[in-house]
Amino acid sequence: MLEISSTMWLVTIFVMLAVFVLDFVLVDAHSHAFTAKEATRWVIFYVLAALAFAAFLYFRFPETSASTEFLAGWVTEYSLSVDNLFVFIVLMSSFAVPAEQKHRVLLVGVALAIVLRGLLIAVGAAAIQKFEATFFVFAAFLMYTAISVWRSGEEEPDADGNALVRFMEKRFSFTREYHGSKLRIKSDGRKYFTPMLLVMFAVGTTDLMFALDSIPAIFGLTREPYLVFMANAFALMGLRQLYFLLDGLLDRVIYLSKGLAVILGFIAVKLFLEAGHGALHWNVPTISIGQSLMFIAAALGVTVVVSLWALKRNPDLAAHTQAAEVLEEAREARGEALESLDTEEI
């Protein structure tokens, strides 16, 4: 375990908050439709920031594998977070979010997701510290998820959000119209929340369902809660801009779900071996973090190459990918969530 002081935690959180504020000031001070060019710059910025953080870990903890563990966890989280994008697309369409407000929604939604994931990471770390056999549970769950993803892909996104979102719809009064970036307005002496609040909440809380898969996966690569949290934070912060590059990108990686299933299965095996070695003292080989990083990178590389090769031979395959299906569902679900709000237009 790394010796992470409370000061280091506080500095880390302060820097993250500063980055969010900078992002908000530079991009959201004047609402506008986010362009692919802007998104590319920010994706590059967050990738370089993650690599810089890995370099910091390398020099700060030279006698450990912290840097490699972080890189393996970050790459895995970033890859698995692609499924979040599919859900975000459907939610944005279902709530008919104006183009100029989409980045603001993702910014706040992801901030909420990071907080919720932090709580989940704390619970997972406590369980692992107390019960070594927790890894057996994680391994079984990841293997089940890997098989499910390989066979049929992920479940279709819920266009109405989740149960908590539907509870909010029934409990509070919402308008069916957006009022710029306002979360609450007053009309005829009554106060109403706007759909902006609802969709931000939907993005943040829906992400938690995906964390149930990804957090056990990253605990299979590192047991250090600090590294788990930072890998999740960097992956989610860079995910916002990746959303605006989805069109024409992910629909070309047609075997993405297969590649992610292989990675999840690999980590499940790694967890099982480590649990057997640590909890039951089996004389079994374990997989090093360096080997894990190489396998994950190779699996993603092969997935991209094979996908592009298959598309070159048969371009019609692009019409049957998960990305294509989600985009079609998003078009069909346009505005559905707003129509379900039981209130008059303001």
Secondary structure by P-SEA (a helix, b strand, c coil): cccccaaaaaaaaaaaaaaaaaaaaacccccccccaaaaaaaaaaaaaaaaaaaaaaaaaccccaaaaaaaaaaaaaaaaaaaaaaaaaaaaaaacccccaaaaaaaaaaaaaaaaaaaaaaaaaaaaaaccaaaaaaaaaaaaaaaaaaccccccccccccaaaaaaaaabbbbccccccccccccccbbbbcaaaaaaaaaaaaaaaaaaccaaaaaaacccaaaaaaaaaaaaaaaaaaaaacccccccccaaaaaaaaaaaaaaaaaaaaaaaccccccbbbbcaaaaaaaaaaaaaaaaaaaaaaaaaccccccccaaaaaaaaaaaaccccccccccccc
